[in-house]
Amino acid sequence: MPKYPDIKVYLTNRDGNAFAILSRCKKALTLAGKEDKWSEFLTEATSADYPHLLITVMKWFEVE
């Protein structure tokens, strides 16, 4: 179960580059009123490679 199951991030049929994914995640956090968590998420998500970014997104959000 993700950290924020009430926040959905759409990854299917979208641009899959890291910048686009991070942009969608930031928007989702902002819309959910949790923009104060952005720095924590960004640090974790960008601490390694692209697969780690995807895993982090799935750990934090409901992914569709």
N, CA, C and O atoms as CSV, one atom per row, in Angstrom:
chain,resi,resn,atom,element,x,y,z
A,1,MET,N,N,0.842,-1.177,0.000
A,1,MET,CA,C,0.000,0.000,0.000
A,1,MET,C,C,0.890,1.244,0.000
A,1,MET,O,O,1.839,1.338,0.778
A,2,PRO,N,N,0.575,2.195,-0.878
A,2,PRO,CA,C,1.408,3.400,-0.949
A,2,PRO,C,C,1.236,4.310,0.267
A,2,PRO,O,O,0.253,4.229,1.003
A,3,LYS,N,N,2.205,5.155,0.441
A,3,LYS,CA,C,2.205,6.118,1.535
A,3,LYS,C,C,0.980,7.039,1.463
A,3,LYS,O,O,0.376,7.358,2.487
A,4,TYR,N,N,0.621,7.457,0.254
A,4,TYR,CA,C,-0.536,8.321,0.028
A,4,TYR,C,C,-1.460,7.670,-0.991
A,4,TYR,O,O,-1.458,8.052,-2.162
A,5,PRO,N,N,-2.257,6.682,-0.554
A,5,PRO,CA,C,-3.117,5.962,-1.507
A,5,PRO,C,C,-4.220,6.830,-2.107
A,5,PRO,O,O,-4.804,6.471,-3.130
A,6,ASP,N,N,-4.505,7.955,-1.489
A,6,ASP,CA,C,-5.544,8.856,-2.005
A,6,ASP,C,C,-5.030,9.774,-3.118
A,6,ASP,O,O,-5.813,10.492,-3.740
A,7,ILE,N,N,-3.724,9.751,-3.368
A,7,ILE,CA,C,-3.141,10.568,-4.431
A,7,ILE,C,C,-2.802,9.667,-5.606
A,7,ILE,O,O,-2.025,8.722,-5.468
A,8,LYS,N,N,-3.388,9.961,-6.769
A,8,LYS,CA,C,-3.139,9.159,-7.964
A,8,LYS,C,C,-2.188,9.878,-8.906
A,8,LYS,O,O,-2.305,11.079,-9.150
A,9,VAL,N,N,-1.245,9.106,-9.425
A,9,VAL,CA,C,-0.328,9.599,-10.450
A,9,VAL,C,C,-0.486,8.681,-11.656
A,9,VAL,O,O,-0.367,7.460,-11.547
A,10,TYR,N,N,-0.753,9.284,-12.793
A,10,TYR,CA,C,-0.987,8.522,-14.010
A,10,TYR,C,C,0.320,8.371,-14.793
A,10,TYR,O,O,0.944,9.356,-15.189
A,11,LEU,N,N,0.716,7.119,-15.004
A,11,LEU,CA,C,1.953,6.842,-15.738
A,11,LEU,C,C,1.698,6.162,-17.073
A,11,LEU,O,O,2.545,6.235,-17.964
A,12,THR,N,N,0.569,5.508,-17.239
A,12,THR,CA,C,0.291,4.807,-18.487
A,12,THR,C,C,-0.147,5.783,-19.564
A,12,THR,O,O,-0.852,6.759,-19.304
A,13,ASN,N,N,0.290,5.492,-20.781
A,13,ASN,CA,C,-0.017,6.328,-21.951
A,13,ASN,C,C,0.441,7.775,-21.767
A,13,ASN,O,O,-0.208,8.704,-22.247
A,14,ARG,N,N,1.540,7.953,-21.084
A,14,ARG,CA,C,2.112,9.286,-20.825
A,14,ARG,C,C,3.581,9.284,-21.221
A,14,ARG,O,O,4.180,8.238,-21.471
A,15,ASP,N,N,4.140,10.485,-21.271
A,15,ASP,CA,C,5.582,10.610,-21.495
A,15,ASP,C,C,6.290,9.997,-20.291
A,15,ASP,O,O,6.013,10.376,-19.153
A,16,GLY,N,N,7.192,9.064,-20.529
A,16,GLY,CA,C,7.825,8.336,-19.449
A,16,GLY,C,C,9.166,8.858,-19.010
A,16,GLY,O,O,9.866,8.186,-18.253
A,17,ASN,N,N,9.556,10.057,-19.467
A,17,ASN,CA,C,10.860,10.531,-19.018
A,17,ASN,C,C,10.778,11.016,-17.568
A,17,ASN,O,O,9.707,11.379,-17.082
A,18,ALA,N,N,11.900,11.014,-16.903
A,18,ALA,CA,C,11.941,11.317,-15.470
A,18,ALA,C,C,11.383,12.702,-15.149
A,18,ALA,O,O,10.683,12.868,-14.150
A,19,PHE,N,N,11.682,13.689,-15.975
A,19,PHE,CA,C,11.195,15.042,-15.699
A,19,PHE,C,C,9.673,15.118,-15.769
A,19,PHE,O,O,9.046,15.796,-14.954
A,20,ALA,N,N,9.081,14.431,-16.730
A,20,ALA,CA,C,7.626,14.420,-16.863
A,20,ALA,C,C,6.982,13.713,-15.670
A,20,ALA,O,O,5.960,14.166,-15.154
A,21,ILE,N,N,7.574,12.616,-15.241
A,21,ILE,CA,C,7.045,11.889,-14.091
A,21,ILE,C,C,7.130,12.742,-12.828
A,21,ILE,O,O,6.173,12.814,-12.058
A,22,LEU,N,N,8.259,13.379,-12.622
A,22,LEU,CA,C,8.417,14.238,-11.449
A,22,LEU,C,C,7.433,15.402,-11.479
A,22,LEU,O,O,6.903,15.800,-10.441
A,23,SER,N,N,7.197,15.937,-12.646
A,23,SER,CA,C,6.235,17.028,-12.786
A,23,SER,C,C,4.834,16.573,-12.391
A,23,SER,O,O,4.123,17.291,-11.688
A,24,ARG,N,N,4.436,15.382,-12.841
A,24,ARG,CA,C,3.117,14.860,-12.482
A,24,ARG,C,C,3.022,14.599,-10.979
A,24,ARG,O,O,1.975,14.831,-10.375
A,25,CYS,N,N,4.093,14.126,-10.383
A,25,CYS,CA,C,4.102,13.867,-8.945
A,25,CYS,C,C,3.986,15.168,-8.155
A,25,CYS,O,O,3.250,15.242,-7.171
A,26,LYS,N,N,4.711,16.181,-8.589
A,26,LYS,CA,C,4.635,17.469,-7.896
A,26,LYS,C,C,3.224,18.042,-7.996
A,26,LYS,O,O,2.686,18.557,-7.015
A,27,LYS,N,N,2.634,17.950,-9.174
A,27,LYS,CA,C,1.271,18.452,-9.358
A,27,LYS,C,C,0.298,17.688,-8.468
A,27,LYS,O,O,-0.584,18.289,-7.855
A,28,ALA,N,N,0.451,16.374,-8.394
A,28,ALA,CA,C,-0.436,15.558,-7.569
A,28,ALA,C,C,-0.319,15.926,-6.093
A,28,ALA,O,O,-1.331,16.043,-5.402
A,29,LEU,N,N,0.896,16.108,-5.610
A,29,LEU,CA,C,1.093,16.515,-4.215
A,29,LEU,C,C,0.482,17.884,-3.954
A,29,LEU,O,O,-0.158,18.096,-2.924
A,30,THR,N,N,0.675,18.799,-4.871
A,30,THR,CA,C,0.139,20.149,-4.721
A,30,THR,C,C,-1.386,20.126,-4.678
A,30,THR,O,O,-1.998,20.761,-3.819
A,31,LEU,N,N,-1.992,19.398,-5.601
A,31,LEU,CA,C,-3.456,19.323,-5.641
A,31,LEU,C,C,-4.020,18.664,-4.387
A,31,LEU,O,O,-5.146,18.959,-3.986
A,32,ALA,N,N,-3.256,17.782,-3.769
A,32,ALA,CA,C,-3.701,17.109,-2.546
A,32,ALA,C,C,-3.401,17.934,-1.294
A,32,ALA,O,O,-3.734,17.521,-0.183
A,33,GLY,N,N,-2.778,19.090,-1.470
A,33,GLY,CA,C,-2.455,19.942,-0.324
A,33,GLY,C,C,-1.267,19.448,0.477
A,33,GLY,O,O,-1.126,19.791,1.651
A,34,LYS,N,N,-0.418,18.655,-0.135
A,34,LYS,CA,C,0.750,18.109,0.555
A,34,LYS,C,C,2.050,18.548,-0.111
A,34,LYS,O,O,3.023,17.795,-0.149
A,35,GLU,N,N,2.057,19.765,-0.633
A,35,GLU,CA,C,3.250,20.249,-1.321
A,35,GLU,C,C,4.455,20.351,-0.390
A,35,GLU,O,O,5.590,20.418,-0.862
A,36,ASP,N,N,4.229,20.365,0.917
A,36,ASP,CA,C,5.345,20.392,1.861
A,36,ASP,C,C,6.131,19.077,1.846
A,36,ASP,O,O,7.244,19.022,2.369
A,37,LYS,N,N,5.572,18.027,1.258
A,37,LYS,CA,C,6.244,16.732,1.158
A,37,LYS,C,C,7.095,16.613,-0.106
A,37,LYS,O,O,7.804,15.623,-0.285
A,38,TRP,N,N,7.027,17.613,-0.978
A,38,TRP,CA,C,7.728,17.551,-2.260
A,38,TRP,C,C,9.233,17.356,-2.099
A,38,TRP,O,O,9.819,16.511,-2.776
A,39,SER,N,N,9.850,18.108,-1.233
A,39,SER,CA,C,11.300,18.018,-1.056
A,39,SER,C,C,11.715,16.613,-0.600
A,39,SER,O,O,12.698,16.058,-1.091
A,40,GLU,N,N,10.967,16.057,0.329
A,40,GLU,CA,C,11.250,14.696,0.813
A,40,GLU,C,C,11.105,13.678,-0.323
A,40,GLU,O,O,11.957,12.809,-0.509
A,41,PHE,N,N,10.010,13.804,-1.076
A,41,PHE,CA,C,9.795,12.901,-2.199
A,41,PHE,C,C,10.904,13.043,-3.241
A,41,PHE,O,O,11.469,12.044,-3.688
A,42,LEU,N,N,11.213,14.267,-3.622
A,42,LEU,CA,C,12.215,14.517,-4.646
A,42,LEU,C,C,13.576,13.946,-4.253
A,42,LEU,O,O,14.258,13.335,-5.075
A,43,THR,N,N,13.964,14.144,-3.011
A,43,THR,CA,C,15.244,13.616,-2.534
A,43,THR,C,C,15.282,12.096,-2.648
A,43,THR,O,O,16.266,11.524,-3.117
A,44,GLU,N,N,14.202,11.448,-2.216
A,44,GLU,CA,C,14.154,9.982,-2.286
A,44,GLU,C,C,14.106,9.494,-3.732
A,44,GLU,O,O,14.825,8.567,-4.102
A,45,ALA,N,N,13.263,10.117,-4.540
A,45,ALA,CA,C,13.051,9.655,-5.915
A,45,ALA,C,C,14.280,9.822,-6.795
A,45,ALA,O,O,14.502,9.024,-7.706
A,46,THR,N,N,15.075,10.843,-6.536
A,46,THR,CA,C,16.232,11.125,-7.386
A,46,THR,C,C,17.553,10.672,-6.777
A,46,THR,O,O,18.624,11.089,-7.218
A,47,SER,N,N,17.472,9.823,-5.769
A,47,SER,CA,C,18.704,9.379,-5.112
A,47,SER,C,C,19.410,8.244,-5.848
A,47,SER,O,O,20.499,7.829,-5.451
A,48,ALA,N,N,18.796,7.739,-6.919
A,48,ALA,CA,C,19.431,6.641,-7.672
A,48,ALA,C,C,19.004,6.736,-9.138
A,48,ALA,O,O,18.874,7.832,-9.683
A,49,ASP,N,N,18.792,5.603,-9.760
A,49,ASP,CA,C,18.514,5.533,-11.193
A,49,ASP,C,C,17.008,5.597,-11.510
A,49,ASP,O,O,16.174,5.754,-10.619
A,50,TYR,N,N,16.696,5.472,-12.792
A,50,TYR,CA,C,15.313,5.560,-13.270
A,50,TYR,C,C,14.403,4.489,-12.651
A,50,TYR,O,O,13.295,4.814,-12.225
A,51,PRO,N,N,14.837,3.230,-12.591
A,51,PRO,CA,C,13.976,2.239,-11.929
A,51,PRO,C,C,13.664,2.612,-10.475
A,51,PRO,O,O,12.553,2.385,-9.997
A,52,HIS,N,N,14.640,3.180,-9.784
A,52,HIS,CA,C,14.410,3.626,-8.400
A,52,HIS,C,C,13.353,4.735,-8.363
A,52,HIS,O,O,12.518,4.766,-7.458
A,53,LEU,N,N,13.387,5.631,-9.328
A,53,LEU,CA,C,12.376,6.692,-9.421
A,53,LEU,C,C,10.984,6.066,-9.524
A,53,LEU,O,O,10.069,6.463,-8.803
A,54,LEU,N,N,10.825,5.094,-10.415
A,54,LEU,CA,C,9.519,4.449,-10.592
A,54,LEU,C,C,9.074,3.720,-9.327
A,54,LEU,O,O,7.904,3.787,-8.951
A,55,ILE,N,N,9.984,3.037,-8.683
A,55,ILE,CA,C,9.667,2.337,-7.431
A,55,ILE,C,C,9.226,3.334,-6.366
A,55,ILE,O,O,8.266,3.079,-5.638
A,56,THR,N,N,9.912,4.455,-6.270
A,56,THR,CA,C,9.562,5.474,-5.290
A,56,THR,C,C,8.171,6.039,-5.556
A,56,THR,O,O,7.388,6.234,-4.627
A,57,VAL,N,N,7.865,6.300,-6.820
A,57,VAL,CA,C,6.528,6.788,-7.171
A,57,VAL,C,C,5.474,5.784,-6.707
A,57,VAL,O,O,4.447,6.171,-6.148
A,58,MET,N,N,5.728,4.495,-6.939
A,58,MET,CA,C,4.766,3.469,-6.536
A,58,MET,C,C,4.685,3.318,-5.024
A,58,MET,O,O,3.641,2.934,-4.498
A,59,LYS,N,N,5.780,3.617,-4.313
A,59,LYS,CA,C,5.762,3.570,-2.855
A,59,LYS,C,C,4.971,4.729,-2.261
A,59,LYS,O,O,4.381,4.597,-1.189
A,60,TRP,N,N,4.960,5.855,-2.951
A,60,TRP,CA,C,4.323,7.054,-2.421
A,60,TRP,C,C,2.867,7.222,-2.856
A,60,TRP,O,O,2.041,7.697,-2.077
A,61,PHE,N,N,2.545,6.834,-4.102
A,61,PHE,CA,C,1.246,7.164,-4.686
A,61,PHE,C,C,0.556,5.947,-5.279
A,61,PHE,O,O,1.178,4.919,-5.547
A,62,GLU,N,N,-0.744,6.094,-5.475
A,62,GLU,CA,C,-1.503,5.132,-6.260
A,62,GLU,C,C,-1.163,5.414,-7.726
A,62,GLU,O,O,-1.319,6.541,-8.194
A,63,VAL,N,N,-0.708,4.409,-8.434
A,63,VAL,CA,C,-0.252,4.605,-9.809
A,63,VAL,C,C,-1.240,3.954,-10.772
A,63,VAL,O,O,-1.677,2.820,-10.577
A,64,GLU,N,N,-1.573,4.699,-11.804
A,64,GLU,CA,C,-2.443,4.166,-12.863
A,64,GLU,C,C,-1.787,4.389,-14.190
A,64,GLU,O,O,-2.344,4.018,-15.224
